[in-house]
Amino acid sequence: MSPQRTGERAPSTRSARPKLAAITAGVTRLWQRRGAARSRAQLDAAHEQRLETIAARVEHLEAELEGLQDAVYRQAVQERENIGELRRRTDPEQLARELGRDARRRGL
C-alpha cells in the first residue's frame, strides 16, 4: 500500500519520539505536582491532627501535674502540723506537766 499524498509529510518515527518523550515527561510532572500538592495537604492535615493530639495531652499532663502539686502541698502542710504538734508535746515543760499528771492519776 502506498501512502496517499496530501501535501504533508507523515512524521517520521525519529522526530515523533522526542516529542512523545517530552509530552510524557510534562504529563508526569503535572501528575507529580498534583500528587505532591495532595500529599502536602494530607501532611498538613496530619500534622495539624498530631499537634491537636499533643496539645490535648499537654493539657491533660498539666492538669495532672497541678493535682500532684496540690497533693504534695497538702501532705507538706499536714506533716508541718504533725511536726509542730510533736514538738509541742515533747517540749520539756510540757513533758514534765504530762508526767506529773500521769503520776497523780496512777497514784504514784
Secondary structure, DSSP 8 states (H G I E B T S, - for coil): ------SS----HHHHHHHHHHHHHHHHHHHHHHHHHHHHHHHHHHHHHHHHHHHHHHHHHHHHHHHHHHHHHHHHHHHHHHHHHHHHHTSHHHHHHHHHHHHHHHT-
